[in-house]
Amino acid sequence: MTISDAPGAEGCAATLTGGDERVYLSRRPVFPPQRRSVPISVHTLFFASYRDLLGTAEIQVELKDGATVADLVHELRARGAPFDGLPPQPAVAVNRTYAFPEERLGAGDEVAFIPPVAGG
């Protein structure tokens, strides 16, 4: 009989002792390994008035795995001045394609903040 076949062995951990062949079951819960969230890094670009506002054309931003465009905007605005000058819902492109706030980001994505355009 194997340990998993023993009556009442579901969810139990086995402990082997000494040289005998007896197996003692404990009711210690056995938990599956936890999935750890690995941060992702996105390359963030700022153009025109956003570049002037922030004083930089690009930065790397680390976010939690599964983060969205909206999470990136929130992370940047939460840094305070001058990042809080970014609008709450700016036009954004991910990998050169316009993106909605709920779009998920992946490691290495290029995220461009595109300011409003005026002129005639």
Backbone as XML, in Angstrom:
<?xml version="1.0"?>
<chain id="A" units="angstrom">
  <residue number="1" name="MET">
    <atom name="N" x="0.852" y="-1.176" z="0.000"/>
    <atom name="CA" x="0.000" y="0.000" z="0.000"/>
    <atom name="C" x="0.893" y="1.233" z="0.000"/>
  </residue>
  <residue number="2" name="THR">
    <atom name="N" x="0.531" y="2.210" z="-0.799"/>
    <atom name="CA" x="1.284" y="3.458" z="-0.796"/>
    <atom name="C" x="0.641" y="4.418" z="0.188"/>
  </residue>
  <residue number="3" name="ILE">
    <atom name="N" x="1.376" y="5.472" z="0.511"/>
    <atom name="CA" x="0.866" y="6.455" z="1.468"/>
    <atom name="C" x="-0.441" y="7.056" z="0.987"/>
  </residue>
  <residue number="4" name="SER">
    <atom name="N" x="-0.528" y="7.347" z="-0.288"/>
    <atom name="CA" x="-1.744" y="7.980" z="-0.797"/>
    <atom name="C" x="-2.941" y="7.038" z="-0.767"/>
  </residue>
  <residue number="5" name="ASP">
    <atom name="N" x="-2.693" y="5.719" z="-0.664"/>
    <atom name="CA" x="-3.784" y="4.751" z="-0.595"/>
    <atom name="C" x="-4.264" y="4.509" z="0.828"/>
  </residue>
  <residue number="6" name="ALA">
    <atom name="N" x="-3.501" y="4.936" z="1.811"/>
    <atom name="CA" x="-3.857" y="4.666" z="3.201"/>
    <atom name="C" x="-5.160" y="5.372" z="3.554"/>
  </residue>
  <residue number="7" name="PRO">
    <atom name="N" x="-6.019" y="4.696" z="4.336"/>
    <atom name="CA" x="-7.285" y="5.334" z="4.724"/>
    <atom name="C" x="-7.037" y="6.637" z="5.473"/>
  </residue>
  <residue number="8" name="GLY">
    <atom name="N" x="-7.731" y="7.694" z="5.073"/>
    <atom name="CA" x="-7.605" y="8.985" z="5.744"/>
    <atom name="C" x="-6.338" y="9.745" z="5.406"/>
  </residue>
  <residue number="9" name="ALA">
    <atom name="N" x="-5.612" y="9.329" z="4.362"/>
    <atom name="CA" x="-4.334" y="9.962" z="4.048"/>
    <atom name="C" x="-4.471" y="11.203" z="3.179"/>
  </residue>
  <residue number="10" name="GLU">
    <atom name="N" x="-5.673" y="11.504" z="2.728"/>
    <atom name="CA" x="-5.847" y="12.668" z="1.862"/>
    <atom name="C" x="-5.393" y="13.927" z="2.603"/>
  </residue>
  <residue number="11" name="GLY">
    <atom name="N" x="-4.545" y="14.720" z="1.961"/>
    <atom name="CA" x="-4.099" y="15.983" z="2.552"/>
    <atom name="C" x="-3.130" y="15.817" z="3.700"/>
  </residue>
  <residue number="12" name="CYS">
    <atom name="N" x="-2.546" y="14.631" z="3.869"/>
    <atom name="CA" x="-1.620" y="14.400" z="4.975"/>
    <atom name="C" x="-0.188" y="14.386" z="4.476"/>
  </residue>
  <residue number="13" name="ALA">
    <atom name="N" x="0.727" y="14.666" z="5.381"/>
    <atom name="CA" x="2.143" y="14.579" z="5.087"/>
    <atom name="C" x="2.667" y="13.316" z="5.766"/>
  </residue>
  <residue number="14" name="ALA">
    <atom name="N" x="3.580" y="12.618" z="5.112"/>
    <atom name="CA" x="4.141" y="11.395" z="5.682"/>
    <atom name="C" x="5.453" y="11.695" z="6.375"/>
  </residue>
  <residue number="15" name="THR">
    <atom name="N" x="5.698" y="10.974" z="7.471"/>
    <atom name="CA" x="6.952" y="11.092" z="8.190"/>
    <atom name="C" x="7.534" y="9.701" z="8.366"/>
  </residue>
  <residue number="16" name="LEU">
    <atom name="N" x="8.724" y="9.463" z="7.866"/>
    <atom name="CA" x="9.395" y="8.184" z="8.056"/>
    <atom name="C" x="10.337" y="8.317" z="9.240"/>
  </residue>
  <residue number="17" name="THR">
    <atom name="N" x="10.350" y="7.295" z="10.093"/>
    <atom name="CA" x="11.228" y="7.357" z="11.257"/>
    <atom name="C" x="12.100" y="6.119" z="11.325"/>
  </residue>
  <residue number="18" name="GLY">
    <atom name="N" x="13.311" y="6.293" z="11.825"/>
    <atom name="CA" x="14.239" y="5.201" z="12.103"/>
    <atom name="C" x="14.374" y="4.213" z="10.966"/>
  </residue>
  <residue number="19" name="GLY">
    <atom name="N" x="14.688" y="2.951" z="11.328"/>
    <atom name="CA" x="14.889" y="1.905" z="10.338"/>
    <atom name="C" x="13.672" y="1.052" z="10.139"/>
  </residue>
  <residue number="20" name="ASP">
    <atom name="N" x="12.610" y="1.301" z="10.909"/>
    <atom name="CA" x="11.430" y="0.467" z="10.725"/>
    <atom name="C" x="10.668" y="0.893" z="9.483"/>
  </residue>
  <residue number="21" name="GLU">
    <atom name="N" x="9.697" y="0.102" z="9.118"/>
    <atom name="CA" x="8.947" y="0.395" z="7.908"/>
    <atom name="C" x="7.606" y="1.037" z="8.191"/>
  </residue>
  <residue number="22" name="ARG">
    <atom name="N" x="7.423" y="1.530" z="9.407"/>
    <atom name="CA" x="6.156" y="2.166" z="9.739"/>
    <atom name="C" x="6.140" y="3.596" z="9.219"/>
  </residue>
  <residue number="23" name="VAL">
    <atom name="N" x="5.005" y="3.993" z="8.774"/>
    <atom name="CA" x="4.813" y="5.361" z="8.286"/>
    <atom name="C" x="3.782" y="6.018" z="9.178"/>
  </residue>
  <residue number="24" name="TYR">
    <atom name="N" x="4.120" y="7.192" z="9.665"/>
    <atom name="CA" x="3.212" y="7.931" z="10.537"/>
    <atom name="C" x="2.637" y="9.104" z="9.750"/>
  </residue>
  <residue number="25" name="LEU">
    <atom name="N" x="1.348" y="9.201" z="9.777"/>
    <atom name="CA" x="0.683" y="10.291" z="9.070"/>
    <atom name="C" x="0.361" y="11.408" z="10.040"/>
  </residue>
  <residue number="26" name="SER">
    <atom name="N" x="0.608" y="12.623" z="9.631"/>
    <atom name="CA" x="0.227" y="13.765" z="10.451"/>
    <atom name="C" x="-0.859" y="14.529" z="9.709"/>
  </residue>
  <residue number="27" name="ARG">
    <atom name="N" x="-1.652" y="15.250" z="10.436"/>
    <atom name="CA" x="-2.726" y="16.032" z="9.829"/>
    <atom name="C" x="-2.271" y="17.443" z="9.474"/>
  </residue>
  <residue number="28" name="ARG">
    <atom name="N" x="-0.958" y="17.625" z="9.339"/>
    <atom name="CA" x="-0.423" y="18.905" z="8.890"/>
    <atom name="C" x="-0.921" y="19.170" z="7.475"/>
  </residue>
  <residue number="29" name="PRO">
    <atom name="N" x="-1.522" y="20.319" z="7.208"/>
    <atom name="CA" x="-1.955" y="20.584" z="5.834"/>
    <atom name="C" x="-0.752" y="20.732" z="4.910"/>
  </residue>
  <residue number="30" name="VAL">
    <atom name="N" x="-0.873" y="20.217" z="3.738"/>
    <atom name="CA" x="0.175" y="20.344" z="2.731"/>
    <atom name="C" x="-0.341" y="21.348" z="1.705"/>
  </residue>
  <residue number="31" name="PHE">
    <atom name="N" x="0.309" y="22.496" z="1.624"/>
    <atom name="CA" x="-0.138" y="23.569" z="0.743"/>
    <atom name="C" x="0.599" y="23.500" z="-0.585"/>
  </residue>
  <residue number="32" name="PRO">
    <atom name="N" x="-0.095" y="23.806" z="-1.683"/>
    <atom name="CA" x="0.602" y="23.865" z="-2.971"/>
    <atom name="C" x="1.534" y="25.071" z="-2.979"/>
  </residue>
  <residue number="33" name="PRO">
    <atom name="N" x="2.592" y="25.019" z="-3.784"/>
    <atom name="CA" x="3.506" y="26.164" z="-3.842"/>
    <atom name="C" x="2.764" y="27.418" z="-4.292"/>
  </residue>
  <residue number="34" name="GLN">
    <atom name="N" x="3.119" y="28.542" z="-3.694"/>
    <atom name="CA" x="2.491" y="29.810" z="-4.036"/>
    <atom name="C" x="3.112" y="30.374" z="-5.308"/>
  </residue>
  <residue number="35" name="ARG">
    <atom name="N" x="2.263" y="30.919" z="-6.166"/>
    <atom name="CA" x="2.755" y="31.595" z="-7.362"/>
    <atom name="C" x="3.196" y="32.992" z="-6.956"/>
  </residue>
  <residue number="36" name="ARG">
    <atom name="N" x="4.413" y="33.309" z="-7.238"/>
    <atom name="CA" x="4.929" y="34.630" z="-6.880"/>
    <atom name="C" x="4.806" y="35.562" z="-8.065"/>
  </residue>
  <residue number="37" name="SER">
    <atom name="N" x="4.349" y="36.769" z="-7.773"/>
    <atom name="CA" x="4.203" y="37.771" z="-8.810"/>
    <atom name="C" x="5.573" y="38.388" z="-9.088"/>
  </residue>
  <residue number="38" name="VAL">
    <atom name="N" x="5.988" y="38.315" z="-10.318"/>
    <atom name="CA" x="7.269" y="38.859" z="-10.716"/>
    <atom name="C" x="7.026" y="40.230" z="-11.339"/>
  </residue>
  <residue number="39" name="PRO">
    <atom name="N" x="7.740" y="41.245" z="-10.882"/>
    <atom name="CA" x="7.518" y="42.564" z="-11.484"/>
    <atom name="C" x="7.939" y="42.580" z="-12.953"/>
  </residue>
  <residue number="40" name="ILE">
    <atom name="N" x="7.255" y="43.424" z="-13.712"/>
    <atom name="CA" x="7.615" y="43.622" z="-15.113"/>
    <atom name="C" x="8.160" y="45.034" z="-15.271"/>
  </residue>
  <residue number="41" name="SER">
    <atom name="N" x="8.974" y="45.221" z="-16.257"/>
    <atom name="CA" x="9.528" y="46.539" z="-16.548"/>
    <atom name="C" x="9.022" y="46.976" z="-17.918"/>
  </residue>
  <residue number="42" name="VAL">
    <atom name="N" x="8.483" y="48.203" z="-17.983"/>
    <atom name="CA" x="8.027" y="48.747" z="-19.258"/>
    <atom name="C" x="8.820" y="50.009" z="-19.574"/>
  </residue>
  <residue number="43" name="HIS">
    <atom name="N" x="9.101" y="50.188" z="-20.848"/>
    <atom name="CA" x="9.839" y="51.356" z="-21.336"/>
    <atom name="C" x="8.806" y="52.429" z="-21.657"/>
  </residue>
  <residue number="44" name="THR">
    <atom name="N" x="8.844" y="53.534" z="-20.931"/>
    <atom name="CA" x="7.815" y="54.564" z="-21.032"/>
    <atom name="C" x="8.385" y="55.807" z="-21.722"/>
  </residue>
  <residue number="45" name="LEU">
    <atom name="N" x="7.693" y="56.252" z="-22.760"/>
    <atom name="CA" x="8.137" y="57.406" z="-23.557"/>
    <atom name="C" x="7.171" y="58.567" z="-23.378"/>
  </residue>
  <residue number="46" name="PHE">
    <atom name="N" x="7.732" y="59.769" z="-23.378"/>
    <atom name="CA" x="6.930" y="60.988" z="-23.259"/>
    <atom name="C" x="7.290" y="61.912" z="-24.417"/>
  </residue>
  <residue number="47" name="PHE">
    <atom name="N" x="6.265" y="62.435" z="-25.096"/>
    <atom name="CA" x="6.488" y="63.298" z="-26.252"/>
    <atom name="C" x="6.014" y="64.718" z="-25.982"/>
  </residue>
  <residue number="48" name="ALA">
    <atom name="N" x="6.613" y="65.654" z="-26.720"/>
    <atom name="CA" x="6.206" y="67.063" z="-26.778"/>
    <atom name="C" x="5.953" y="67.672" z="-25.398"/>
  </residue>
  <residue number="49" name="SER">
    <atom name="N" x="4.728" y="68.117" z="-25.140"/>
    <atom name="CA" x="4.437" y="68.827" z="-23.884"/>
    <atom name="C" x="4.632" y="67.932" z="-22.658"/>
  </residue>
  <residue number="50" name="TYR">
    <atom name="N" x="4.410" y="66.616" z="-22.793"/>
    <atom name="CA" x="4.650" y="65.718" z="-21.655"/>
    <atom name="C" x="6.150" y="65.629" z="-21.357"/>
  </residue>
  <residue number="51" name="ARG">
    <atom name="N" x="6.966" y="65.596" z="-22.393"/>
    <atom name="CA" x="8.424" y="65.594" z="-22.215"/>
    <atom name="C" x="8.863" y="66.884" z="-21.527"/>
  </residue>
  <residue number="52" name="ASP">
    <atom name="N" x="8.304" y="68.005" z="-21.947"/>
    <atom name="CA" x="8.645" y="69.289" z="-21.325"/>
    <atom name="C" x="8.197" y="69.333" z="-19.869"/>
  </residue>
  <residue number="53" name="LEU">
    <atom name="N" x="6.999" y="68.835" z="-19.585"/>
    <atom name="CA" x="6.463" y="68.819" z="-18.229"/>
    <atom name="C" x="7.347" y="67.998" z="-17.291"/>
  </residue>
  <residue number="54" name="LEU">
    <atom name="N" x="7.766" y="66.817" z="-17.757"/>
    <atom name="CA" x="8.500" y="65.883" z="-16.895"/>
    <atom name="C" x="10.006" y="66.078" z="-16.926"/>
  </residue>
  <residue number="55" name="GLY">
    <atom name="N" x="10.502" y="66.760" z="-17.929"/>
    <atom name="CA" x="11.943" y="66.984" z="-18.030"/>
    <atom name="C" x="12.716" y="65.762" z="-18.495"/>
  </residue>
  <residue number="56" name="THR">
    <atom name="N" x="12.016" y="64.797" z="-19.062"/>
    <atom name="CA" x="12.670" y="63.594" z="-19.590"/>
    <atom name="C" x="11.831" y="63.027" z="-20.725"/>
  </residue>
  <residue number="57" name="ALA">
    <atom name="N" x="12.489" y="62.349" z="-21.642"/>
    <atom name="CA" x="11.787" y="61.748" z="-22.776"/>
    <atom name="C" x="11.427" y="60.289" z="-22.521"/>
  </residue>
  <residue number="58" name="GLU">
    <atom name="N" x="12.088" y="59.646" z="-21.554"/>
    <atom name="CA" x="11.811" y="58.230" z="-21.313"/>
    <atom name="C" x="12.267" y="57.796" z="-19.932"/>
  </residue>
  <residue number="59" name="ILE">
    <atom name="N" x="11.563" y="56.798" z="-19.406"/>
    <atom name="CA" x="11.944" y="56.180" z="-18.130"/>
    <atom name="C" x="11.537" y="54.708" z="-18.173"/>
  </residue>
  <residue number="60" name="GLN">
    <atom name="N" x="12.159" y="53.898" z="-17.346"/>
    <atom name="CA" x="11.756" y="52.514" z="-17.123"/>
    <atom name="C" x="10.873" y="52.502" z="-15.882"/>
  </residue>
  <residue number="61" name="VAL">
    <atom name="N" x="9.762" y="51.794" z="-15.943"/>
    <atom name="CA" x="8.846" y="51.707" z="-14.803"/>
    <atom name="C" x="8.610" y="50.237" z="-14.493"/>
  </residue>
  <residue number="62" name="GLU">
    <atom name="N" x="8.762" y="49.866" z="-13.219"/>
    <atom name="CA" x="8.461" y="48.502" z="-12.794"/>
    <atom name="C" x="7.043" y="48.450" z="-12.243"/>
  </residue>
  <residue number="63" name="LEU">
    <atom name="N" x="6.298" y="47.452" z="-12.705"/>
    <atom name="CA" x="4.911" y="47.252" z="-12.294"/>
    <atom name="C" x="4.721" y="45.801" z="-11.906"/>
  </residue>
  <residue number="64" name="LYS">
    <atom name="N" x="3.643" y="45.516" z="-11.189"/>
    <atom name="CA" x="3.343" y="44.127" z="-10.858"/>
    <atom name="C" x="2.862" y="43.398" z="-12.108"/>
  </residue>
  <residue number="65" name="ASP">
    <atom name="N" x="3.103" y="42.105" z="-12.145"/>
    <atom name="CA" x="2.648" y="41.284" z="-13.254"/>
    <atom name="C" x="1.135" y="41.418" z="-13.382"/>
  </residue>
  <residue number="66" name="GLY">
    <atom name="N" x="0.653" y="41.573" z="-14.597"/>
    <atom name="CA" x="-0.779" y="41.731" z="-14.831"/>
    <atom name="C" x="-1.247" y="43.171" z="-14.817"/>
  </residue>
  <residue number="67" name="ALA">
    <atom name="N" x="-0.308" y="44.119" z="-14.670"/>
    <atom name="CA" x="-0.662" y="45.539" z="-14.627"/>
    <atom name="C" x="-1.233" y="45.987" z="-15.970"/>
  </residue>
  <residue number="68" name="THR">
    <atom name="N" x="-2.081" y="47.008" z="-15.904"/>
    <atom name="CA" x="-2.713" y="47.570" z="-17.101"/>
    <atom name="C" x="-2.153" y="48.969" z="-17.376"/>
  </residue>
  <residue number="69" name="VAL">
    <atom name="N" x="-2.574" y="49.525" z="-18.509"/>
    <atom name="CA" x="-2.203" y="50.904" z="-18.838"/>
    <atom name="C" x="-2.681" y="51.830" z="-17.720"/>
  </residue>
  <residue number="70" name="ALA">
    <atom name="N" x="-3.899" y="51.624" z="-17.231"/>
    <atom name="CA" x="-4.431" y="52.456" z="-16.143"/>
    <atom name="C" x="-3.560" y="52.349" z="-14.890"/>
  </residue>
  <residue number="71" name="ASP">
    <atom name="N" x="-3.033" y="51.148" z="-14.601"/>
    <atom name="CA" x="-2.136" y="50.976" z="-13.443"/>
    <atom name="C" x="-0.858" y="51.788" z="-13.627"/>
  </residue>
  <residue number="72" name="LEU">
    <atom name="N" x="-0.332" y="51.804" z="-14.847"/>
    <atom name="CA" x="0.876" y="52.584" z="-15.129"/>
    <atom name="C" x="0.613" y="54.067" z="-14.921"/>
  </residue>
  <residue number="73" name="VAL">
    <atom name="N" x="-0.496" y="54.564" z="-15.453"/>
    <atom name="CA" x="-0.834" y="55.982" z="-15.286"/>
    <atom name="C" x="-0.976" y="56.313" z="-13.806"/>
  </residue>
  <residue number="74" name="HIS">
    <atom name="N" x="-1.672" y="55.456" z="-13.066"/>
    <atom name="CA" x="-1.853" y="55.674" z="-11.623"/>
    <atom name="C" x="-0.504" y="55.682" z="-10.901"/>
  </residue>
  <residue number="75" name="GLU">
    <atom name="N" x="0.360" y="54.734" z="-11.235"/>
    <atom name="CA" x="1.702" y="54.654" z="-10.614"/>
    <atom name="C" x="2.489" y="55.946" z="-10.866"/>
  </residue>
  <residue number="76" name="LEU">
    <atom name="N" x="2.454" y="56.428" z="-12.097"/>
    <atom name="CA" x="3.203" y="57.649" z="-12.417"/>
    <atom name="C" x="2.619" y="58.865" z="-11.699"/>
  </residue>
  <residue number="77" name="ARG">
    <atom name="N" x="1.311" y="59.042" z="-11.757"/>
    <atom name="CA" x="0.680" y="60.203" z="-11.118"/>
    <atom name="C" x="0.871" y="60.183" z="-9.603"/>
  </residue>
  <residue number="78" name="ALA">
    <atom name="N" x="0.957" y="58.987" z="-9.014"/>
    <atom name="CA" x="1.149" y="58.862" z="-7.563"/>
    <atom name="C" x="2.540" y="59.291" z="-7.126"/>
  </residue>
  <residue number="79" name="ARG">
    <atom name="N" x="3.455" y="59.436" z="-8.046"/>
    <atom name="CA" x="4.812" y="59.887" z="-7.710"/>
    <atom name="C" x="4.850" y="61.362" z="-7.328"/>
  </residue>
  <residue number="80" name="GLY">
    <atom name="N" x="3.762" y="62.063" z="-7.575"/>
    <atom name="CA" x="3.721" y="63.489" z="-7.248"/>
    <atom name="C" x="4.335" y="64.317" z="-8.359"/>
  </residue>
  <residue number="81" name="ALA">
    <atom name="N" x="4.641" y="65.580" z="-8.029"/>
    <atom name="CA" x="5.161" y="66.515" z="-9.031"/>
    <atom name="C" x="6.475" y="65.997" z="-9.610"/>
  </residue>
  <residue number="82" name="PRO">
    <atom name="N" x="6.662" y="66.146" z="-10.875"/>
    <atom name="CA" x="5.794" y="66.726" z="-11.901"/>
    <atom name="C" x="4.830" y="65.716" z="-12.534"/>
  </residue>
  <residue number="83" name="PHE">
    <atom name="N" x="4.928" y="64.422" z="-12.130"/>
    <atom name="CA" x="4.113" y="63.381" z="-12.772"/>
    <atom name="C" x="2.612" y="63.568" z="-12.540"/>
  </residue>
  <residue number="84" name="ASP">
    <atom name="N" x="2.249" y="64.224" z="-11.451"/>
    <atom name="CA" x="0.821" y="64.439" z="-11.205"/>
    <atom name="C" x="0.215" y="65.422" z="-12.205"/>
  </residue>
  <residue number="85" name="GLY">
    <atom name="N" x="1.047" y="66.038" z="-13.034"/>
    <atom name="CA" x="0.571" y="66.910" z="-14.108"/>
    <atom name="C" x="0.066" y="66.138" z="-15.324"/>
  </residue>
  <residue number="86" name="LEU">
    <atom name="N" x="0.333" y="64.816" z="-15.356"/>
    <atom name="CA" x="-0.214" y="63.996" z="-16.442"/>
    <atom name="C" x="-1.721" y="63.866" z="-16.243"/>
  </residue>
  <residue number="87" name="PRO">
    <atom name="N" x="-2.497" y="63.853" z="-17.316"/>
    <atom name="CA" x="-3.945" y="63.699" z="-17.157"/>
    <atom name="C" x="-4.290" y="62.292" z="-16.652"/>
  </residue>
  <residue number="88" name="PRO">
    <atom name="N" x="-5.442" y="62.146" z="-15.995"/>
    <atom name="CA" x="-5.839" y="60.837" z="-15.484"/>
    <atom name="C" x="-6.054" y="59.781" z="-16.578"/>
  </residue>
  <residue number="89" name="GLN">
    <atom name="N" x="-6.431" y="60.221" z="-17.778"/>
    <atom name="CA" x="-6.650" y="59.279" z="-18.884"/>
    <atom name="C" x="-6.018" y="59.814" z="-20.163"/>
  </residue>
  <residue number="90" name="PRO">
    <atom name="N" x="-4.695" y="59.801" z="-20.231"/>
    <atom name="CA" x="-4.025" y="60.321" z="-21.430"/>
    <atom name="C" x="-4.139" y="59.338" z="-22.596"/>
  </residue>
  <residue number="91" name="ALA">
    <atom name="N" x="-3.915" y="59.849" z="-23.786"/>
    <atom name="CA" x="-3.808" y="58.972" z="-24.956"/>
    <atom name="C" x="-2.483" y="58.219" z="-24.827"/>
  </residue>
  <residue number="92" name="VAL">
    <atom name="N" x="-2.548" y="56.901" z="-24.993"/>
    <atom name="CA" x="-1.371" y="56.049" z="-24.800"/>
    <atom name="C" x="-1.298" y="55.044" z="-25.935"/>
  </residue>
  <residue number="93" name="ALA">
    <atom name="N" x="-0.093" y="54.760" z="-26.378"/>
    <atom name="CA" x="0.132" y="53.692" z="-27.353"/>
    <atom name="C" x="1.041" y="52.648" z="-26.707"/>
  </residue>
  <residue number="94" name="VAL">
    <atom name="N" x="0.690" y="51.389" z="-26.871"/>
    <atom name="CA" x="1.518" y="50.284" z="-26.397"/>
    <atom name="C" x="2.076" y="49.578" z="-27.622"/>
  </residue>
  <residue number="95" name="ASN">
    <atom name="N" x="3.393" y="49.551" z="-27.698"/>
    <atom name="CA" x="4.079" y="48.952" z="-28.852"/>
    <atom name="C" x="3.557" y="49.526" z="-30.173"/>
  </residue>
  <residue number="96" name="ARG">
    <atom name="N" x="3.425" y="50.865" z="-30.182"/>
    <atom name="CA" x="3.062" y="51.658" z="-31.363"/>
    <atom name="C" x="1.621" y="51.473" z="-31.844"/>
  </residue>
  <residue number="97" name="THR">
    <atom name="N" x="0.749" y="51.005" z="-30.944"/>
    <atom name="CA" x="-0.674" y="50.863" z="-31.261"/>
    <atom name="C" x="-1.462" y="51.515" z="-30.132"/>
  </residue>
  <residue number="98" name="TYR">
    <atom name="N" x="-2.417" y="52.382" z="-30.485"/>
    <atom name="CA" x="-3.222" y="53.025" z="-29.440"/>
    <atom name="C" x="-3.850" y="51.967" z="-28.539"/>
  </residue>
  <residue number="99" name="ALA">
    <atom name="N" x="-3.894" y="52.269" z="-27.245"/>
    <atom name="CA" x="-4.361" y="51.290" z="-26.259"/>
    <atom name="C" x="-5.406" y="51.889" z="-25.331"/>
  </residue>
  <residue number="100" name="PHE">
    <atom name="N" x="-6.316" y="51.036" z="-24.872"/>
    <atom name="CA" x="-7.314" y="51.415" z="-23.882"/>
    <atom name="C" x="-6.716" y="51.259" z="-22.482"/>
  </residue>
  <residue number="101" name="PRO">
    <atom name="N" x="-7.290" y="51.953" z="-21.497"/>
    <atom name="CA" x="-6.757" y="51.879" z="-20.126"/>
    <atom name="C" x="-6.715" y="50.463" z="-19.557"/>
  </residue>
  <residue number="102" name="GLU">
    <atom name="N" x="-7.630" y="49.590" z="-19.963"/>
    <atom name="CA" x="-7.678" y="48.243" z="-19.393"/>
    <atom name="C" x="-6.736" y="47.246" z="-20.070"/>
  </residue>
  <residue number="103" name="GLU">
    <atom name="N" x="-5.976" y="47.693" z="-21.074"/>
    <atom name="CA" x="-5.047" y="46.789" z="-21.756"/>
    <atom name="C" x="-3.924" y="46.375" z="-20.815"/>
  </residue>
  <residue number="104" name="ARG">
    <atom name="N" x="-3.668" y="45.070" z="-20.763"/>
    <atom name="CA" x="-2.597" y="44.542" z="-19.912"/>
    <atom name="C" x="-1.242" y="44.791" z="-20.552"/>
  </residue>
  <residue number="105" name="LEU">
    <atom name="N" x="-0.277" y="45.047" z="-19.700"/>
    <atom name="CA" x="1.088" y="45.289" z="-20.149"/>
    <atom name="C" x="1.945" y="44.055" z="-19.904"/>
  </residue>
  <residue number="106" name="GLY">
    <atom name="N" x="2.950" y="43.887" z="-20.741"/>
    <atom name="CA" x="3.885" y="42.784" z="-20.583"/>
    <atom name="C" x="5.300" y="43.309" z="-20.413"/>
  </residue>
  <residue number="107" name="ALA">
    <atom name="N" x="6.173" y="42.453" z="-19.945"/>
    <atom name="CA" x="7.573" y="42.831" z="-19.752"/>
    <atom name="C" x="8.167" y="43.311" z="-21.069"/>
  </residue>
  <residue number="108" name="GLY">
    <atom name="N" x="8.841" y="44.443" z="-21.016"/>
    <atom name="CA" x="9.507" y="44.983" z="-22.189"/>
    <atom name="C" x="8.631" y="45.796" z="-23.114"/>
  </residue>
  <residue number="109" name="ASP">
    <atom name="N" x="7.350" y="45.951" z="-22.786"/>
    <atom name="CA" x="6.476" y="46.753" z="-23.643"/>
    <atom name="C" x="6.970" y="48.198" z="-23.701"/>
  </residue>
  <residue number="110" name="GLU">
    <atom name="N" x="6.727" y="48.828" z="-24.835"/>
    <atom name="CA" x="7.011" y="50.254" z="-25.008"/>
    <atom name="C" x="5.685" y="50.990" z="-24.897"/>
  </residue>
  <residue number="111" name="VAL">
    <atom name="N" x="5.609" y="51.895" z="-23.936"/>
    <atom name="CA" x="4.373" y="52.646" z="-23.686"/>
    <atom name="C" x="4.658" y="54.116" z="-23.954"/>
  </residue>
  <residue number="112" name="ALA">
    <atom name="N" x="3.948" y="54.699" z="-24.917"/>
    <atom name="CA" x="4.160" y="56.095" z="-25.292"/>
    <atom name="C" x="2.958" y="56.922" z="-24.833"/>
  </residue>
  <residue number="113" name="PHE">
    <atom name="N" x="3.244" y="58.002" z="-24.127"/>
    <atom name="CA" x="2.224" y="58.970" z="-23.708"/>
    <atom name="C" x="2.165" y="60.033" z="-24.791"/>
  </residue>
  <residue number="114" name="ILE">
    <atom name="N" x="0.994" y="60.177" z="-25.399"/>
    <atom name="CA" x="0.830" y="61.065" z="-26.546"/>
    <atom name="C" x="-0.007" y="62.253" z="-26.131"/>
  </residue>
  <residue number="115" name="PRO">
    <atom name="N" x="0.581" y="63.454" z="-26.132"/>
    <atom name="CA" x="-0.153" y="64.648" z="-25.698"/>
    <atom name="C" x="-1.186" y="65.081" z="-26.746"/>
  </residue>
  <residue number="116" name="PRO">
    <atom name="N" x="-2.164" y="65.870" z="-26.303"/>
    <atom name="CA" x="-3.120" y="66.415" z="-27.278"/>
    <atom name="C" x="-2.396" y="67.302" z="-28.286"/>
  </residue>
  <residue number="117" name="VAL">
    <atom name="N" x="-2.908" y="67.304" z="-29.493"/>
    <atom name="CA" x="-2.296" y="68.100" z="-30.547"/>
    <atom name="C" x="-3.219" y="69.268" z="-30.869"/>
  </residue>
  <residue number="118" name="ALA">
    <atom name="N" x="-2.626" y="70.431" z="-31.010"/>
    <atom name="CA" x="-3.398" y="71.626" z="-31.362"/>
    <atom name="C" x="-2.721" y="72.302" z="-32.551"/>
  </residue>
  <residue number="119" name="GLY">
    <atom name="N" x="-3.435" y="73.104" z="-33.209"/>
    <atom name="CA" x="-2.824" y="73.842" z="-34.322"/>
    <atom name="C" x="-3.797" y="73.991" z="-35.465"/>
  </residue>
  <residue number="120" name="GLY">
    <atom name="N" x="-3.300" y="74.530" z="-36.512"/>
    <atom name="CA" x="-4.206" y="74.765" z="-37.614"/>
    <atom name="C" x="-3.549" y="74.653" z="-38.929"/>
  </residue>
</chain>
